[in-house]
């Protein structure tokens, strides 16, 4: 738990444009998020997210996974890079790598991820296309603790949107992205305040076991 004057040290992992990273940076700059991003680490050089971090005065690191012979070797190097900054929270924000069991166990209880679906529905990739093909009435995004099961960790918070008739996957993806930008900073702040904790396979919220994910239904902005 952090106090008003004490910010929780965090590291963010990215692989791409870093729009969720930007939402997190914006929340910290507004004073809505009581963390200090010690570093942003990317497994891909030259991505926009690195520039976003640099523009905010945040230390950046590049650890190109293509320069490693296997996944365990990369994860070991990544772990060493992260631990240099001694974070109490590790945030995956569009980090497109499957992590090894050893890596996940090392950060158990302090490793958060965002996934663009209402988990447990649509784990993996192409979630927006799959939601439309399944004729889901609702779609959205989930913030969850990372465990050894891909996209299978306990879910803290979900943001929901209604799937529109004749909507394209690209249109749906854009609306879900706006949801992501709202729910990720919120879940991170709950963690920083000590309101959210992982206990075994369950989440404690305000020291009570969470029976189902917290939910936020996003209202469309009305045109003026």
C-alpha positions in Angstrom: 0.0 0.0 0.0 1.2 3.5 -0.7 0.5 6.8 1.1 -0.3 10.1 -0.5 3.3 11.1 -0.6 4.7 7.7 -1.5 4.3 6.5 -5.0 4.5 2.8 -5.9 7.4 1.9 -8.2 6.3 0.3 -11.4 7.7 -1.0 -14.7 5.7 -1.2 -17.9 6.4 -3.7 -20.7 5.3 -2.9 -24.2 5.6 -4.2 -27.8 3.9 -1.5 -29.9 2.3 1.9 -30.0 1.7 2.1 -26.3 -1.7 3.7 -26.2 -2.5 2.1 -22.9 0.9 3.2 -21.7 -0.1 6.8 -22.7 -3.3 6.5 -20.7 -1.3 5.4 -17.7 1.2 8.2 -18.1 -1.7 10.7 -18.5 -3.3 9.4 -15.3 -0.1 9.8 -13.3 0.5 13.3 -14.6 -3.1 14.3 -13.6 -2.4 13.0 -10.1 -5.0 10.2 -10.5 -2.5 7.4 -10.3 -0.2 7.0 -7.3 2.6 5.2 -9.1 6.0 6.2 -10.5 6.9 4.5 -13.7 10.6 3.7 -13.3 11.1 2.3 -16.8 9.3 1.3 -20.0 10.8 -1.8 -21.6 10.1 -2.9 -25.1 10.9 -6.2 -26.8 10.8 -4.4 -30.2 13.0 -1.5 -31.1 11.6 1.7 -32.7 8.0 1.4 -31.5 5.9 4.4 -30.8 5.5 3.5 -27.1 9.2 4.1 -26.5 8.8 7.7 -27.8 5.8 8.2 -25.6 7.9 7.2 -22.6 10.8 9.4 -23.6 8.5 12.3 -24.1 7.3 11.9 -20.5 10.9 11.7 -19.2 10.7 8.0 -18.4 13.7 5.7 -18.7 13.4 3.3 -21.7 15.0 0.0 -22.3 15.0 -2.2 -25.5 15.4 -5.9 -25.2 15.0 -7.4 -28.6 13.7 -10.9 -28.3 15.0 -11.8 -31.7 18.5 -11.6 -30.4 17.9 -14.5 -28.0 18.1 -18.1 -28.9 15.0 -19.2 -26.8 12.2 -17.9 -24.6 13.8 -18.8 -21.3 17.0 -17.0 -22.2 15.0 -13.9 -23.1 12.9 -14.0 -20.0 15.9 -14.4 -17.8 17.5 -11.3 -19.3 14.1 -9.4 -19.1 13.8 -10.3 -15.4 17.3 -9.0 -14.7 16.4 -5.8 -16.5 13.2 -5.3 -14.6 14.6 -6.1 -11.2 17.2 -3.4 -11.7 14.4 -1.0 -11.1 13.0 -2.9 -8.1 9.3 -2.4 -9.0 6.4 -3.4 -6.7 4.2 -3.6 -9.8 4.8 -4.9 -13.3 2.4 -3.8 -15.9 1.9 -5.5 -19.3 0.5 -2.9 -21.8 0.4 -4.6 -25.2 3.4 -6.8 -24.4 3.1 -9.5 -27.1 5.2 -12.3 -25.6 4.1 -15.5 -23.9 6.0 -15.6 -20.6 7.7 -18.6 -19.1 6.4 -20.2 -15.9 9.5 -19.1 -14.0 9.1 -15.5 -15.0 5.4 -15.4 -14.0 6.1 -17.0 -10.7 8.8 -14.5 -9.9 6.3 -11.6 -10.2 3.2 -13.5 -8.9 0.7 -11.2 -7.3 2.2 -8.0 -8.8 1.9 -8.7 -12.5 -1.1 -7.2 -14.3 -2.2 -7.5 -17.9 -5.0 -6.1 -20.1 -6.8 -8.3 -22.6 -9.3 -7.1 -25.2 -12.2 -9.4 -24.4 -14.6 -10.2 -21.5 -12.6 -13.1 -20.1 -12.9 -16.1 -20.0 -14.4 -15.5 -23.5 -12.0 -15.1 -26.4 -8.6 -15.7 -25.0 -5.7 -15.2 -27.4 -5.8 -13.1 -30.6 -8.3 -11.6 -33.0 -10.8 -11.1 -30.1 -12.9 -8.4 -31.9 -13.5 -10.5 -35.0 -14.3 -13.5 -32.9 -16.8 -11.6 -30.8 -18.6 -10.5 -33.9 -18.6 -14.0 -35.4 -20.0 -15.4 -32.1 -22.8 -12.7 -32.3 -21.9 -11.5 -28.8 -24.2 -8.8 -27.6 -21.4 -7.4 -25.4 -17.7 -7.1 -25.8 -15.0 -5.3 -23.9 -11.7 -5.6 -22.0 -10.4 -7.3 -18.9 -7.7 -6.4 -16.3 -6.3 -9.5 -14.7 -3.5 -10.9 -12.6 -1.1 -12.9 -14.8 -0.8 -16.6 -14.0 0.8 -19.5 -15.7 -2.4 -20.0 -17.8 -2.5 -17.8 -20.8 -5.1 -15.1 -20.3 -6.4 -17.2 -17.5 -5.5 -15.3 -14.3 -8.2 -13.9 -11.9 -10.0 -10.9 -13.4 -10.2 -7.7 -11.4 -12.2 -5.3 -13.6 -14.0 -5.4 -16.9 -15.3 -2.7 -19.1 -18.2 -3.5 -21.4 -19.6 -2.1 -24.6 -22.6 -3.1 -26.7 -21.7 -4.7 -30.0 -23.5 -2.8 -32.8 -25.3 -4.3 -35.7 -23.0 -4.4 -38.9 -20.1 -3.2 -36.9 -16.6 -4.1 -38.3 -13.9 -5.6 -36.1 -11.9 -2.3 -36.6 -14.8 -0.2 -35.3 -15.3 -2.4 -32.4 -11.6 -2.5 -31.6 -11.5 1.3 -31.5 -14.4 1.5 -29.0 -12.9 -1.2 -26.8 -9.6 0.6 -26.8 -11.3 3.6 -25.2 -12.6 1.3 -22.5 -9.1 0.0 -21.9 -7.8 3.5 -21.4 -10.3 4.0 -18.6 -10.2 0.7 -16.7 -6.5 0.1 -16.7 -5.5 3.2 -14.7 -8.4 2.4 -12.3 -7.3 -1.1 -11.6 -3.7 0.0 -11.2 -4.7 2.7 -8.7 -6.7 0.1 -6.7 -3.5 -2.0 -6.5 -1.4 0.9 -5.5 -3.8 1.7 -2.7 -3.7 -1.8 -1.5 -7.4 -2.4 -2.3 -6.7 -5.2 -4.7 -4.6 -8.2 -3.8 -4.1 -11.7 -5.2 -4.5 -14.4 -2.6 -3.9 -17.9 -4.1 -6.3 -18.2 -7.0 -8.6 -15.5 -5.8 -8.7 -11.7 -5.7 -9.3 -9.7 -2.5 -11.0 -6.4 -3.0 -11.1 -4.2 0.2 -10.0 -7.4 2.1 -13.0 -9.4 0.9 -12.9 -12.2 -1.7 -14.2 -11.0 -5.1 -16.8 -13.4 -6.3 -16.9 -12.1 -9.8 -15.0 -9.3 -11.7 -15.9 -5.8 -11.0 -17.7 -4.4 -14.1 -18.0 -1.0 -15.8 -20.5 -0.5 -18.6 -19.2 2.3 -20.8 -21.7 4.9 -22.0 -21.2 6.2 -25.5 -20.3 9.9 -25.6 -23.3 11.9 -26.9 -22.7 14.3 -29.7 -23.4 17.9 -28.7 
